[in-house]
């Protein structure tokens, strides 16, 4: 199976979420970064969510590849 290319999109949380990287709570109304497919649909059950702190600290490329300390 081919790997799905993804990107992170800046969004405002409509409900509470948890950061995939650091497990910090993302509260309703906070800005976070949501993973979506570039060419294909990425089902919401496998899409990852990252808080703004992790996005600022690691950047999109590092978060998507999972090479974070």
Helices and strands as residue ranges (DSSP letters): E 6-12, E 17-18, E 25-26, E 31-37, E 49-51, H 52-65
